[in-house]
Amino acid sequence: MNIARIRNVECYSEDNLVWLNDNWGKYNTEKMPKAVSRTAVRTGPESIMHIAIYSSEEESNAANVIAEEFLTSAKNRIKEYITFHGEVMGE
């Protein structure tokens, strides 16, 4: 069963968003569990939605811990974020 982890992040500025996206790419390739797929969607000038699909709840949870560490380290750039996760129902 595939599990989706979706995170919408709103930054304080467009520069912060660009920084977040660039640095997340470097950070997640070194530490994150392998995902079935990953997509980043710019939803506004200062916001982005990350969608990752994992093959198990355990991988999704492990990825969430790493993502939370990164977001905490960037808290001065992030206005707010919200996370959703659940079973993938279709493609």
C-alpha positions in Angstrom: 0.0 0.0 0.0 1.5 3.3 -1.0 1.3 6.3 1.4 1.3 9.9 0.4 3.0 12.6 2.5 1.9 16.1 1.4 3.3 19.3 2.8 2.2 22.8 2.0 4.8 25.4 3.0 4.3 29.2 3.0 7.5 31.3 3.3 8.0 34.9 4.4 9.3 35.9 0.9 9.9 34.6 -2.6 13.6 34.6 -1.9 13.0 32.3 1.1 10.9 30.0 -1.0 13.7 29.7 -3.6 16.2 29.1 -0.8 13.9 26.4 0.7 13.4 24.6 -2.6 17.1 24.7 -3.5 18.3 23.5 -0.1 15.6 20.9 0.3 16.7 19.3 -2.9 20.2 19.0 -1.5 19.1 17.9 1.9 16.6 15.2 0.9 18.8 13.4 -1.6 21.3 12.7 1.1 19.0 11.6 3.9 15.5 10.7 2.7 14.2 7.2 2.2 13.6 6.3 -1.5 10.2 7.5 -2.7 8.0 6.0 -5.3 7.6 9.6 -6.6 8.2 13.2 -5.5 6.7 16.3 -6.9 7.0 20.0 -5.9 4.3 22.4 -7.0 4.7 26.2 -6.7 1.2 27.2 -5.5 1.9 30.9 -5.1 4.8 33.4 -5.1 5.8 32.4 -1.5 4.3 28.9 -1.2 5.1 25.4 -2.4 3.5 22.0 -2.0 5.6 18.9 -1.8 4.0 15.5 -2.6 5.9 12.3 -1.9 4.6 8.8 -2.3 6.3 6.0 -0.3 5.8 2.3 -0.5 5.0 1.9 3.2 3.9 3.8 6.3 7.3 3.2 7.9 9.1 4.9 5.1 6.6 7.8 5.1 7.1 8.2 8.9 10.9 8.1 8.6 10.8 10.7 5.8 8.6 12.9 8.0 11.1 12.9 10.8 13.8 14.1 8.4 11.5 16.7 6.8 10.6 18.1 10.2 14.3 18.4 11.1 14.9 20.4 7.9 11.8 22.6 8.4 12.8 23.4 12.0 16.3 24.4 10.8 14.6 26.8 8.3 12.0 28.2 10.7 13.1 31.8 10.2 12.2 31.5 6.5 8.8 29.7 6.9 5.6 31.5 7.9 3.6 28.3 8.3 3.2 24.8 7.0 0.7 22.0 7.1 1.2 18.3 6.6 -1.2 15.6 5.3 -0.6 11.9 4.8 -2.7 8.9 4.0 -3.2 5.9 1.7 -3.0 6.6 -2.0 -6.4 5.7 -3.4 -5.7 5.9 -7.1 -3.4 7.4 -9.7 
